[in-house]
Amino acid sequence: MNFLVVGGAGYIGSVVVGELVRSRRSAIILDDLSTGHRDAVAPLAYLIEGGLNDPAKLREAFTTKEIDCVIHLAARSIVAESVGDAAGYRTANVELPIRLLEAMREHGVRDIIFSSSAAVYDAGAPMPLHERSAVKPSNPYGATKLEFEQILRERTALGEIRHVTLRYFNVAGASIDWGEDHRGETHLIPLLIDAALGARGPVPIYGTDYPTPDGTAVRDYVHVVDVAEAHLRAARYLAEGGESATLNLGSDRGASVREVVRAVERVTGRGVPTVDSPRRAGDPPVLIASSGEARRVLGWRPQFGELDAMIETAWEWRRRFPEGYKA
């Protein structure tokens, strides 16, 4: 199969592409490298440097090879940033991806795997969250993901496409070769690892007065390799005639920010400086998945269930590549 991976040079995309190449699939990457890295592109994958806002590059992505399936990962995804730039987030996460759907129609490609988010859910819904839980995003980022989900459902009802929408919870960890290296890091685990290494100062803990056992926000962490495996299974599922589906990807257990801090300290054997800070706008107190439907529909079985094991892979990658993709 030939895959077009939009955003394939980013954190999750690089691992997805690595798994595609390892399983002897062909991967065409469309990525403008605004947040991705050229060095994160797996050997044998083909990189087209450009975005969905470039018609010529988009056309090249669909004509370099005959595409069988699109994996759409590109997005703006920082919750706090989205609160101050709702219009920009809608452009990046809704309006530009519509161009991708139009290109799929033009080139006769029907199957798409979409990277969505737990941010679509109502934070007040009972935990754990399943696919039928109430949706009510608490921030513009989640709202854009939900809007594009609805567009996919509408296009599916018209018979134009078939989709698997994967609602990620908090993706963590690294593969052997590909890891997390954001410009202006915002994700908790790499920030804590940097602090443990003395590469940055104390890590802010945003919110210590949430209605949780220790007052800090609780999240469900899922390993990036398991997320990548779910994409391959989703593509196979559609290729074999499976119906369109929306599925959660999580470990089905929660960890508070303070619990993650302690886990990083255990794995690294180092103290991690933190500083208590006010809540951030748009952050829900608790998000925990029920991902049994992904197990049932895709036969997905996460390899990494324990938080410490996820952190160990991030720690190993950071030690191998202390400067990230700049090394």
Stockholm file with secondary structure:
# STOCKHOLM 1.0

chainA/1-327         MNFLVVGGAGYIGSVVVGELVRSRRSAIILDDLSTGHRDAVAPLAYLIEGGLNDPAKLREAFTTKEIDCVIHLAARSIVAESVGDAAGYRTANVELPIRLLEAMREHGVRDIIFSSSAAVYDAGAPMPLHERSAVKPSNPYGATKLEFEQILRERTALGEIRHVTLRYFNVAGASIDWGEDHRGETHLIPLLIDAALGARGPVPIYGTDYPTPDGTAVRDYVHVVDVAEAHLRAARYLAEGGESATLNLGSDRGASVREVVRAVERVTGRGVPTVDSPRRAGDPPVLIASSGEARRVLGWRPQFGELDAMIETAWEWRRRFPEGYKA
#=GR chainA/1-327 SS CEEEEETTTSHHHHHHHHHHHHTTCEEEEEECCSSSCGGGSCTTCEEEECCTTCHHHHHHHHHTTTCSEEEECCCCCCHHHHHHCHHHHHIIIIIHHHHHHHHHHHHTCCEEEEEEEGGGBCTTSCSSBCTTSCBCCSSHHHHHHHHHHHHHHHHHHTTSCEEEEEEECEEECCCSSCCCCCTTCCCHHHHHHHHHTTSSSCEEEECSCSSSTTSSCEECEEEHHHHHHHHHHHHHHHHTTCCCEEEEESCSCCEEHHHHHHHHHHHHTSCCCEEEECCCTTCCSEECBCCHHHHHHHCCCCSCCSHHHHHHHHHHHHHHCTTGGGC
#=GC SS_cons         CEEEEETTTSHHHHHHHHHHHHTTCEEEEEECCSSSCGGGSCTTCEEEECCTTCHHHHHHHHHTTTCSEEEECCCCCCHHHHHHCHHHHHIIIIIHHHHHHHHHHHHTCCEEEEEEEGGGBCTTSCSSBCTTSCBCCSSHHHHHHHHHHHHHHHHHHTTSCEEEEEEECEEECCCSSCCCCCTTCCCHHHHHHHHHTTSSSCEEEECSCSSSTTSSCEECEEEHHHHHHHHHHHHHHHHTTCCCEEEEESCSCCEEHHHHHHHHHHHHTSCCCEEEECCCTTCCSEECBCCHHHHHHHCCCCSCCSHHHHHHHHHHHHHHCTTGGGC
//
